[in-house]
Amino acid sequence: MDAGELLLGLHRAGVSLFVAGDRLKSNVPVPGELRADVLRWRRVLRLLLALPVRQLREGMTADEAEDFDERAAVLEHDAGIPRELAERVALWWARTMEAERCAA
């Protein structure tokens, strides 16, 4: 499970993560099956949730920006994910997919 899939899984479970100071917090206890993944991805999640999307988008390549816009729209409109969460998940996927393309 990557950080984007984890955020979606948490959303489906009714869990909202947020950053308080330098700590990752949740509105309700994280279900046991997701707890290990939250710990594994906590640094990435803190960055994704703490910084404004506008700042996270800085320096995107044209391919990343296109992937981001398309994925955010699909998540929001087709999957019914709130816009801010859709943007953060799409941003993670666009950035990691571009890194994978460059490594190939």
C-alpha positions in Angstrom: 0.0 0.0 0.0 1.4 3.4 -1.0 0.7 6.7 0.8 -2.1 7.6 -1.7 -3.8 4.3 -1.2 -3.4 4.6 2.5 -5.1 8.1 2.6 -8.0 6.7 0.5 -8.3 3.7 2.8 -8.3 5.9 5.9 -11.0 8.1 4.3 -13.2 5.0 3.6 -12.7 4.0 7.3 -13.9 7.4 8.4 -10.4 8.5 9.6 -9.1 12.0 8.8 -5.4 12.7 9.4 -4.1 16.1 10.2 -0.8 17.6 11.4 -0.6 19.2 14.8 2.9 20.7 15.4 5.3 18.0 14.2 2.9 15.1 14.9 0.4 13.3 12.8 -3.0 13.1 14.5 -6.4 11.5 13.6 -10.0 12.4 14.3 -10.7 8.8 15.5 -8.4 5.9 16.3 -6.8 4.4 13.2 -8.1 0.8 12.6 -5.6 -1.9 13.5 -5.2 -3.1 9.9 -4.0 0.4 8.8 -1.9 1.4 11.8 1.3 -0.2 10.6 0.9 1.5 7.2 0.4 4.9 8.9 3.6 4.4 10.9 5.5 3.3 7.8 4.3 6.3 5.8 4.1 8.9 8.6 6.9 11.2 7.3 5.4 11.3 3.8 1.9 11.8 5.2 3.1 14.7 7.4 4.5 16.5 4.3 1.5 15.7 2.2 -0.9 17.0 4.8 1.1 19.9 6.3 2.0 21.8 3.2 -0.4 23.7 1.0 -1.1 21.9 -2.3 0.0 25.0 -4.2 3.4 24.6 -2.6 3.6 20.9 -3.1 2.9 21.4 -6.8 5.8 23.8 -7.3 8.4 22.5 -9.8 6.1 19.9 -11.3 7.0 18.9 -14.9 4.3 19.2 -17.5 3.7 15.4 -17.3 3.3 15.5 -13.5 0.9 18.5 -13.7 -1.2 16.6 -16.4 -1.2 13.4 -14.3 -2.1 15.5 -11.2 -5.0 17.3 -12.7 -6.5 14.2 -14.3 -6.2 12.0 -11.2 -7.6 14.7 -8.8 -10.6 15.2 -11.1 -11.3 11.4 -11.3 -10.9 11.0 -7.5 -13.2 13.9 -6.8 -15.9 13.4 -9.4 -16.0 9.7 -10.0 -14.9 8.4 -6.6 -16.6 11.1 -4.5 -13.4 12.0 -2.6 -13.3 15.5 -1.1 -11.3 17.9 -3.3 -8.5 18.6 -0.9 -7.9 14.9 -0.2 -8.2 14.1 -3.9 -5.5 16.7 -4.7 -3.1 15.3 -2.1 -3.6 11.7 -3.2 -3.2 12.8 -6.9 -0.1 14.8 -6.1 1.5 11.8 -4.4 0.7 9.6 -7.4 1.8 12.1 -10.0 5.1 12.6 -8.3 5.8 8.9 -7.7 4.7 7.9 -11.2 7.0 10.6 -12.7 9.9 9.3 -10.6 9.2 5.7 -11.8 9.1 6.9 -15.5 12.5 8.6 -15.0 14.0 5.5 -13.4 12.9 3.2 -16.2 
